[in-house]
Amino acid sequence: MPELRNVRPEEAIAALERAGGLTRRGKGTHVNVKMPNGQIITFSGHRAPIKIGLLKSMIRKAGLTEEEFVRLLEGKP
């Protein structure tokens, strides 16, 4: 699924916020997103794209499908 390649942490955080997640400060440059299902997803403060395997595990932890996440990345509710 090429849509998941080159996703930066800022884009992923914005997509998870659209899904109902709440952003919290983490330790150092890290950012935590608490999802409605109670899971906390931690993002590094680096601007480099997220590796695809890590991104897929974050999507599963958030309780979303890859298709839902791609739709949220595009800004659609």
N, C-alpha and C positions, 0 to 999 in steps of 0.2 A: 504494500500500500504506500505509494510514493508521497501521499499527502502528509504522512507523518514524518517525513524526512525534513531536516533543517528547521525544526520547531525550536524556537528560543524560549528560555524560561519565562520571559515576560509575556509571551503569547500564550503559553500553556496556563499561566496563572490567571490571565484574563478570561480564558475559556472556562476554567474551573469556577471562577467567580460568577460567570453567566449561568453555570449549573447549580448555583446556590452556595458555593463555598465561601468561607470567611477567611480573609488574609490576616495573618498574625506575624509579628517579627519572630525570627528565630535567633539562633546563636550566631554572632558575627554577621556575616553577609547572607546567611540563609533566611529563607522565607517559608513559613508554614501555612498551609491552606487546610482549614478544617471543613470537611465535607458534611452534608446533611446526614449521611449514614454513620457519622461519628469517627471516621477515619481521618488521620492527619497525614498530609502529603508534604514532604520537605523538598524544597528546591534550593539548589546552590545559587549563590549570588553571581556566579560567572555568567558571561554573556554568550558563551559558546553554545551551539545547538545541543540539545539533549540527545543522547544516544538512543536509538530506536528501541532496544530491548528495555531500557530503563523507562522510557516513555510509555511503552505498552503496559508495564507493570503498574505504573502510576495511574493509568487509565482504568485498569481493572480494580485497583484499590479504591478509586473514586466511585466505583459502581456504574461506570459508563461503558458503552460499547465503543469500538473504534469509529464507527460511523457517526455516533452521537458527538464524539469529541471533535471530529473533523467539521461537523456542522457548527459546533460552538466556536471553533477556531475561525470560521468564516464570518462569525458575528451573528449567525441566525439563532433564534431562541429554540 
